[in-house]
């Protein structure tokens, strides 16, 4: 995968719907790393709809549609979700 293309996509809003679907755990972590590069290196905002806790590890904050609120960590989200 050529990551130089990341630099071409700047100051954009990127929407992804369940990009983890069918990916092995290692690839989910690699994808999370790619998301970080899209936001940090290129100044993009990325919104991801996911069930993957591995991708959630890379999030600055998590919005739960079910709970209608933001969470600052994956653990905070999981604690509320598993009540």
N, C-alpha and C positions, 0 to 999 in steps of 0.2 A: 504494500500500500504506500503510495507516494503522498507524504504529508505536506509537501510544498504547496499543494492546492489549498490548504487551509488559509494560507496568507492572502490568497486572492479573494476570499469571502470575508469582508470586513464590515463591521457596524451593521450587521443584519440580524433579523429575527429568524431563528431556525426552529421549526415545529416538527417534532418526531413522535409518531404514534407507535408505541410498543416495538422499538427497534431491537429489543432483546429477544424477540420471539424466535425460537429455534436456535439461539446461540448457546454454545457451551459456556460454562462459567468463566474459563480463561478468556474467551472472546468478549464476554460481557465486561470484564475488567478492562480489557484493551479498549473497548468501545467507550467506557467511562473516561479513560485517559484521553482519548480522542476528543470527547466532549469538553474536557478541561482545556485542551489546546484551542478548540474553537472559541471558547470564551476568553481565556487569558491572553493568548497570543494575537487573536484577531479582533477582540473587542465585540464579539457577538453576544446576543442573548439567546439562550437555548431553552426551549420548553419541551419536556419529554413526558409522555404518558407511558408509565412502566409499572410492572409488578416486580421487577428485579431489585432485590435489596443490594446487589452488587453495584448496580448503576446508581442507586440512591446514595451509596457511600461517597460519590463524587459531588453530590448536590450541596449548594450553599444553604438552601432551604427547600422544604417540601410542602406543597399545597395538596391537601386531601379534599377531593370533591365530596367524598362521603361525609367528612367531618366539617366541611366548609370553613377550614382555617389552615393557617401556615404552621409548620413545625420547623424548628431550627436544626434538628438532627434526625437521622433515621431511627435511632433508639427511642426518641420522644414520640415519633410517629407510630412505631410498632407497639409501644406501651399503650397508647391510646387506642390503637386499632384492635389489640388483642383483649381488651376489657370485656 
